Amino acid sequence: MTVAELSRGVAVLTRTPATLDALLRDLDAALLHANEGPDTFSPFDVTGHLIDGEETDWMVRARIILAPGGDRTFAPYDRFRHRQRNAGKPIAELLDEFARLRAQNVAELESLDLGEQELARTAMHPALGTVTLGQLLASWVVHDLGHLAQVSRVLAKQYRDAVGPWRAYLPVVDDRPKPAS
């Protein structure tokens, strides 16, 4: 990721909370908790997972990469931590929390005034090996977009049978899920 790409990425990151809010606030529980099978995320799960990333992943790892000296090894990430943490919470509370945390993290990211040298700094990911700050930040953007697509796909699939013969023109209702991440 270059500095120019980072600027465009921040524009995406700032829009994710409002996009998710528009899709999910005040939706029926059946839609919020629908998923694509075992070990897949519902829209409710996606919201909790994104909150978890704000608390324990993206900026935490960026700080590790940017820290002077010391160990630059990431702790493993628990992709399912959010399930116990958010059980029973209303979606409105989660959406508000996500928006607040994302605004804080984007403000911190922008305050770093990152240049090409910082984006090239590295750390050790427990599964991927050496990664750069630029790769981490690009992954944050793509992660958001992937989960927004997932939420849309899960919601669309709830109408798979109701669309009748139009199903032939609506491939989203038959798309296969990728493993949760």
Secondary structure, 3 states (H helix, E strand, C coil): CCHHHHHHHHHHHHHHHHHHHHHHCCCCHHHHCCCCCCCCCCHHHHHHHHHHHHHHCHHHHHHHHHCCCCCCECCCCCCCHHHHHHCCCCHHHHHHHHHHHHHHHHHHHHHCCCCHHHHCCEEEECCCEEEEHHHHHHHHHHHHHHHHHHHHHHHHHCCCCCCHHHHHHCHHHCCCCCCCC
